[in-house]
Structures are given as C-alpha cells and as structure tokens.
Amino acid sequence: MNKIYLSLGSNIGDTKSNLDKAVELLREKVDILNQSSYYETEPVGYKDQDWFLNIVLEGETGLGPEELLRFTQG
C-alpha cells in the first residue's frame, strides 16, 4: 500500500457537500485514515471569486502515482 496525502478544495455551489461527495468517491480506491477539519482559504491569483472550503486527507491506496492521478481526474 502507498501512503498518500490529498488536499481538496471547492468554491462552487454547496462546497461542504462537494467535498463530502469527493471523499465518498475516493473511498472506492483509497483507505482514508485521517481527515482534517474543514477550513477556508482566500483564492490566490484571480481574487474575484468565492473563498475555498478545504480539507486534507491521509490515506493508503494500492494505486501508483499515475493511476491515482487518473482516478482523481476521471
């Protein structure tokens, strides 16, 4: 198993629901060991947008780096 850390953020729609759904989808391939509390961050660069709601996950997966990237972007 490979230990991973993922940082997730959302600033569109129901941000908490979006993050919760992402966590549930990740559980298909990732054993989530720990999840941070939710925290808000100011956008960087293009500032004329809503703030982000974020979480960080610690997990383990049998996927390699490229497989995990494809899974998270798919």
N, CA, C and O atoms as a GROMACS GRO file, in nm:
protein
  296
    1MET      N    1   0.084  -0.119   0.000
    1MET     CA    2   0.000   0.000   0.000
    1MET      C    3   0.088   0.124   0.000
    1MET      O    4   0.196   0.126   0.060
    2ASN      N    5   0.042   0.226  -0.067
    2ASN     CA    6   0.112   0.354  -0.075
    2ASN      C    7   0.041   0.456   0.013
    2ASN      O    8  -0.080   0.474   0.004
    3LYS      N    9   0.118   0.524   0.099
    3LYS     CA   10   0.061   0.631   0.182
    3LYS      C   11   0.049   0.756   0.096
    3LYS      O   12   0.141   0.791   0.023
    4ILE      N   13  -0.066   0.823   0.106
    4ILE     CA   14  -0.090   0.944   0.027
    4ILE      C   15  -0.149   1.053   0.115
    4ILE      O   16  -0.209   1.027   0.219
    5TYR      N   17  -0.131   1.175   0.069
    5TYR     CA   18  -0.194   1.292   0.129
    5TYR      C   19  -0.258   1.370   0.015
    5TYR      O   20  -0.191   1.401  -0.084
    6LEU      N   21  -0.385   1.402   0.028
    6LEU     CA   22  -0.456   1.478  -0.074
    6LEU      C   23  -0.516   1.603  -0.012
    6LEU      O   24  -0.575   1.598   0.096
    7SER      N   25  -0.501   1.713  -0.080
    7SER     CA   26  -0.564   1.839  -0.040
    7SER      C   27  -0.677   1.865  -0.137
    7SER      O   28  -0.656   1.870  -0.258
    8LEU      N   29  -0.797   1.882  -0.084
    8LEU     CA   30  -0.915   1.904  -0.168
    8LEU      C   31  -0.974   2.041  -0.136
    8LEU      O   32  -0.971   2.085  -0.022
    9GLY      N   33  -1.028   2.106  -0.238
    9GLY     CA   34  -1.091   2.236  -0.217
    9GLY      C   35  -1.206   2.256  -0.313
    9GLY      O   36  -1.208   2.201  -0.423
   10SER      N   37  -1.303   2.335  -0.270
   10SER     CA   38  -1.420   2.367  -0.351
   10SER      C   39  -1.463   2.510  -0.321
   10SER      O   40  -1.463   2.553  -0.206
   11ASN      N   41  -1.501   2.582  -0.426
   11ASN     CA   42  -1.556   2.716  -0.405
   11ASN      C   43  -1.679   2.741  -0.492
   11ASN      O   44  -1.714   2.856  -0.519
   12ILE      N   45  -1.744   2.634  -0.535
   12ILE     CA   46  -1.863   2.645  -0.620
   12ILE      C   47  -1.978   2.569  -0.555
   12ILE      O   48  -1.960   2.456  -0.509
   13GLY      N   49  -2.094   2.631  -0.551
   13GLY     CA   50  -2.214   2.564  -0.500
   13GLY      C   51  -2.204   2.531  -0.352
   13GLY      O   52  -2.150   2.608  -0.273
   14ASP      N   53  -2.258   2.414  -0.316
   14ASP     CA   54  -2.256   2.367  -0.177
   14ASP      C   55  -2.119   2.304  -0.152
   14ASP      O   56  -2.100   2.184  -0.171
   15THR      N   57  -2.025   2.386  -0.108
   15THR     CA   58  -1.886   2.343  -0.100
   15THR      C   59  -1.865   2.225  -0.006
   15THR      O   60  -1.787   2.134  -0.037
   16LYS      N   61  -1.931   2.224   0.108
   16LYS     CA   62  -1.914   2.113   0.202
   16LYS      C   63  -1.968   1.984   0.142
   16LYS      O   64  -1.904   1.879   0.153
   17SER      N   65  -2.082   1.991   0.078
   17SER     CA   66  -2.139   1.873   0.012
   17SER      C   67  -2.047   1.824  -0.100
   17SER      O   68  -2.030   1.703  -0.118
   18ASN      N   69  -1.989   1.917  -0.175
   18ASN     CA   70  -1.896   1.879  -0.282
   18ASN      C   71  -1.777   1.802  -0.225
   18ASN      O   72  -1.736   1.700  -0.281
   19LEU      N   73  -1.720   1.851  -0.115
   19LEU     CA   74  -1.606   1.783  -0.054
   19LEU      C   75  -1.646   1.647   0.003
   19LEU      O   76  -1.572   1.550  -0.012
   20ASP      N   77  -1.761   1.640   0.067
   20ASP     CA   78  -1.808   1.513   0.123
   20ASP      C   79  -1.829   1.410   0.012
   20ASP      O   80  -1.795   1.293   0.030
   21LYS      N   81  -1.883   1.452  -0.101
   21LYS     CA   82  -1.903   1.362  -0.215
   21LYS      C   83  -1.769   1.316  -0.270
   21LYS      O   84  -1.753   1.198  -0.304
   22ALA      N   85  -1.672   1.406  -0.279
   22ALA     CA   86  -1.539   1.369  -0.328
   22ALA      C   87  -1.476   1.264  -0.237
   22ALA      O   88  -1.414   1.169  -0.286
   23VAL      N   89  -1.491   1.280  -0.106
   23VAL     CA   90  -1.436   1.182  -0.012
   23VAL      C   91  -1.502   1.046  -0.034
   23VAL      O   92  -1.433   0.944  -0.036
   24GLU      N   93  -1.632   1.044  -0.050
   24GLU     CA   94  -1.702   0.917  -0.073
   24GLU      C   95  -1.654   0.850  -0.201
   24GLU      O   96  -1.635   0.728  -0.204
   25LEU      N   97  -1.634   0.927  -0.308
   25LEU     CA   98  -1.584   0.871  -0.434
   25LEU      C   99  -1.441   0.819  -0.418
   25LEU      O  100  -1.406   0.715  -0.473
   26LEU      N  101  -1.360   0.890  -0.344
   26LEU     CA  102  -1.222   0.846  -0.321
   26LEU      C  103  -1.216   0.714  -0.246
   26LEU      O  104  -1.125   0.634  -0.267
   27ARG      N  105  -1.314   0.689  -0.159
   27ARG     CA  106  -1.315   0.566  -0.079
   27ARG      C  107  -1.320   0.440  -0.167
   27ARG      O  108  -1.289   0.331  -0.120
   28GLU      N  109  -1.360   0.455  -0.295
   28GLU     CA  110  -1.361   0.340  -0.386
   28GLU      C  111  -1.222   0.282  -0.403
   28GLU      O  112  -1.206   0.161  -0.423
   29LYS      N  113  -1.118   0.367  -0.397
   29LYS     CA  114  -0.980   0.323  -0.423
   29LYS      C  115  -0.882   0.361  -0.313
   29LYS      O  116  -0.766   0.321  -0.317
   30VAL      N  117  -0.927   0.438  -0.213
   30VAL     CA  118  -0.837   0.488  -0.110
   30VAL      C  119  -0.894   0.454   0.028
   30VAL      O  120  -1.012   0.479   0.056
   31ASP      N  121  -0.810   0.396   0.112
   31ASP     CA  122  -0.847   0.375   0.252
   31ASP      C  123  -0.811   0.503   0.327
   31ASP      O  124  -0.694   0.530   0.352
   32ILE      N  125  -0.911   0.582   0.362
   32ILE     CA  126  -0.888   0.711   0.426
   32ILE      C  127  -0.863   0.689   0.575
   32ILE      O  128  -0.949   0.638   0.647
   33LEU      N  129  -0.744   0.728   0.619
   33LEU     CA  130  -0.702   0.708   0.758
   33LEU      C  131  -0.736   0.826   0.846
   33LEU      O  132  -0.778   0.809   0.961
   34ASN      N  133  -0.720   0.946   0.793
   34ASN     CA  134  -0.747   1.068   0.869
   34ASN      C  135  -0.798   1.177   0.776
   34ASN      O  136  -0.762   1.182   0.658
   35GLN      N  137  -0.882   1.263   0.830
   35GLN     CA  138  -0.933   1.379   0.756
   35GLN      C  139  -0.921   1.501   0.846
   35GLN      O  140  -0.958   1.497   0.964
   36SER      N  141  -0.869   1.609   0.790
   36SER     CA  142  -0.859   1.733   0.866
   36SER      C  143  -0.998   1.791   0.888
   36SER      O  144  -1.096   1.745   0.830
   37SER      N  145  -1.005   1.891   0.972
   37SER     CA  146  -1.128   1.968   0.982
   37SER      C  147  -1.140   2.053   0.856
   37SER      O  148  -1.044   2.070   0.781
   38TYR      N  149  -1.258   2.106   0.832
   38TYR     CA  150  -1.280   2.194   0.718
   38TYR      C  151  -1.220   2.330   0.750
   38TYR      O  152  -1.229   2.378   0.863
   39TYR      N  153  -1.158   2.392   0.650
   39TYR     CA  154  -1.103   2.526   0.670
   39TYR      C  155  -1.117   2.607   0.542
   39TYR      O  156  -1.116   2.552   0.432
   40GLU      N  157  -1.130   2.739   0.558
   40GLU     CA  158  -1.147   2.828   0.443
   40GLU      C  159  -1.016   2.897   0.408
   40GLU      O  160  -0.936   2.932   0.495
   41THR      N  161  -0.996   2.914   0.277
   41THR     CA  162  -0.879   2.987   0.229
   41THR      C  163  -0.921   3.086   0.122
   41THR      O  164  -1.014   3.064   0.045
   42GLU      N  165  -0.848   3.195   0.120
   42GLU     CA  166  -0.870   3.300   0.021
   42GLU      C  167  -0.814   3.254  -0.113
   42GLU      O  168  -0.708   3.191  -0.118
   43PRO      N  169  -0.884   3.285  -0.224
   43PRO     CA  170  -0.829   3.248  -0.355
   43PRO      C  171  -0.697   3.321  -0.383
   43PRO      O  172  -0.675   3.433  -0.336
   44VAL      N  173  -0.612   3.255  -0.458
   44VAL     CA  174  -0.483   3.312  -0.498
   44VAL      C  175  -0.488   3.342  -0.647
   44VAL      O  176  -0.548   3.268  -0.724
   45GLY      N  177  -0.426   3.450  -0.687
   45GLY     CA  178  -0.427   3.486  -0.829
   45GLY      C  179  -0.553   3.563  -0.862
   45GLY      O  180  -0.564   3.682  -0.831
   46TYR      N  181  -0.647   3.495  -0.925
   46TYR     CA  182  -0.776   3.556  -0.960
   46TYR      C  183  -0.857   3.570  -0.832
   46TYR      O  184  -0.912   3.472  -0.782
   47LYS      N  185  -0.865   3.690  -0.779
   47LYS     CA  186  -0.927   3.714  -0.647
   47LYS      C  187  -1.077   3.736  -0.652
   47LYS      O  188  -1.144   3.729  -0.549
   48ASP      N  189  -1.133   3.761  -0.771
   48ASP     CA  190  -1.275   3.792  -0.783
   48ASP      C  191  -1.356   3.662  -0.790
   48ASP      O  192  -1.424   3.635  -0.889
   49GLN      N  193  -1.347   3.584  -0.684
   49GLN     CA  194  -1.422   3.459  -0.673
   49GLN      C  195  -1.441   3.428  -0.525
   49GLN      O  196  -1.378   3.489  -0.439
   50ASP      N  197  -1.529   3.334  -0.497
   50ASP     CA  198  -1.556   3.295  -0.359
   50ASP      C  199  -1.435   3.229  -0.295
   50ASP      O  200  -1.349   3.173  -0.365
   51TRP      N  201  -1.428   3.237  -0.162
   51TRP     CA  202  -1.324   3.167  -0.088
   51TRP      C  203  -1.343   3.016  -0.103
   51TRP      O  204  -1.452   2.970  -0.137
   52PHE      N  205  -1.238   2.940  -0.078
   52PHE     CA  206  -1.242   2.794  -0.089
   52PHE      C  207  -1.266   2.731   0.047
   52PHE      O  208  -1.216   2.778   0.149
   53LEU      N  209  -1.344   2.623   0.047
   53LEU     CA  210  -1.353   2.535   0.163
   53LEU      C  211  -1.262   2.417   0.133
   53LEU      O  212  -1.268   2.360   0.024
   54ASN      N  213  -1.177   2.380   0.228
   54ASN     CA  214  -1.073   2.280   0.205
   54ASN      C  215  -1.072   2.173   0.312
   54ASN      O  216  -1.120   2.192   0.424
   55ILE      N  217  -1.015   2.059   0.275
   55ILE     CA  218  -0.979   1.953   0.370
   55ILE      C  219  -0.852   1.886   0.318
   55ILE      O  220  -0.817   1.897   0.201
   56VAL      N  221  -0.783   1.818   0.408
   56VAL     CA  222  -0.668   1.736   0.371
   56VAL      C  223  -0.697   1.595   0.419
   56VAL      O  224  -0.747   1.574   0.529
   57LEU      N  225  -0.664   1.498   0.334
   57LEU     CA  226  -0.685   1.357   0.365
   57LEU      C  227  -0.552   1.285   0.374
   57LEU      O  228  -0.460   1.312   0.296
   58GLU      N  229  -0.542   1.193   0.468
   58GLU     CA  230  -0.431   1.098   0.474
   58GLU      C  231  -0.490   0.962   0.442
   58GLU      O  232  -0.593   0.925   0.498
   59GLY      N  233  -0.427   0.889   0.353
   59GLY     CA  234  -0.482   0.759   0.318
   59GLY      C  235  -0.378   0.662   0.267
   59GLY      O  236  -0.259   0.693   0.258
   60GLU      N  237  -0.426   0.543   0.234
   60GLU     CA  238  -0.343   0.440   0.173
   60GLU      C  239  -0.418   0.386   0.052
   60GLU      O  240  -0.541   0.375   0.053
   61THR      N  241  -0.342   0.353  -0.052
   61THR     CA  242  -0.402   0.300  -0.173
   61THR      C  243  -0.306   0.204  -0.241
   61THR      O  244  -0.184   0.216  -0.227
   62GLY      N  245  -0.361   0.112  -0.313
   62GLY     CA  246  -0.280   0.022  -0.394
   62GLY      C  247  -0.245   0.083  -0.528
   62GLY      O  248  -0.166   0.027  -0.604
   63LEU      N  249  -0.303   0.199  -0.558
   63LEU     CA  250  -0.274   0.266  -0.685
   63LEU      C  251  -0.137   0.331  -0.680
   63LEU      O  252  -0.094   0.381  -0.576
   64GLY      N  253  -0.069   0.330  -0.794
   64GLY     CA  254   0.055   0.405  -0.808
   64GLY      C  255   0.023   0.551  -0.835
   64GLY      O  256  -0.093   0.587  -0.852
   65PRO      N  257   0.125   0.636  -0.840
   65PRO     CA  258   0.103   0.780  -0.858
   65PRO      C  259   0.024   0.815  -0.985
   65PRO      O  260  -0.069   0.895  -0.979
   66GLU      N  261   0.060   0.756  -1.097
   66GLU     CA  262  -0.011   0.789  -1.222
   66GLU      C  263  -0.153   0.736  -1.222
   66GLU      O  264  -0.245   0.801  -1.272
   67GLU      N  265  -0.172   0.616  -1.166
   67GLU     CA  266  -0.307   0.560  -1.156
   67GLU      C  267  -0.395   0.647  -1.066
   67GLU      O  268  -0.511   0.673  -1.098
   68LEU      N  269  -0.339   0.692  -0.954
   68LEU     CA  270  -0.414   0.777  -0.863
   68LEU      C  271  -0.451   0.909  -0.931
   68LEU      O  272  -0.562   0.958  -0.916
   69LEU      N  273  -0.357   0.965  -1.004
   69LEU     CA  274  -0.384   1.089  -1.077
   69LEU      C  275  -0.498   1.069  -1.176
   69LEU      O  276  -0.590   1.151  -1.183
   70ARG      N  277  -0.493   0.961  -1.253
   70ARG     CA  278  -0.602   0.934  -1.350
   70ARG      C  279  -0.735   0.914  -1.278
   70ARG      O  280  -0.838   0.963  -1.322
   71PHE      N  281  -0.732   0.840  -1.166
   71PHE     CA  282  -0.855   0.815  -1.090
   71PHE      C  283  -0.916   0.945  -1.039
   71PHE      O  284  -1.037   0.966  -1.048
   72THR      N  285  -0.833   1.033  -0.985
   72THR     CA  286  -0.885   1.158  -0.928
   72THR      C  287  -0.929   1.257  -1.034
   72THR      O  288  -1.010   1.345  -1.006
   73GLN      N  289  -0.878   1.244  -1.155
   73GLN     CA  290  -0.916   1.336  -1.262
   73GLN      C  291  -1.022   1.278  -1.354
   73GLN      O  292  -1.069   1.346  -1.446
   74GLY      N  293  -1.061   1.153  -1.331
   74GLY     CA  294  -1.153   1.084  -1.420
   74GLY      C  295  -1.294   1.106  -1.395
   74GLY      O  296  -1.378   1.052  -1.467
   0.00000   0.00000   0.00000
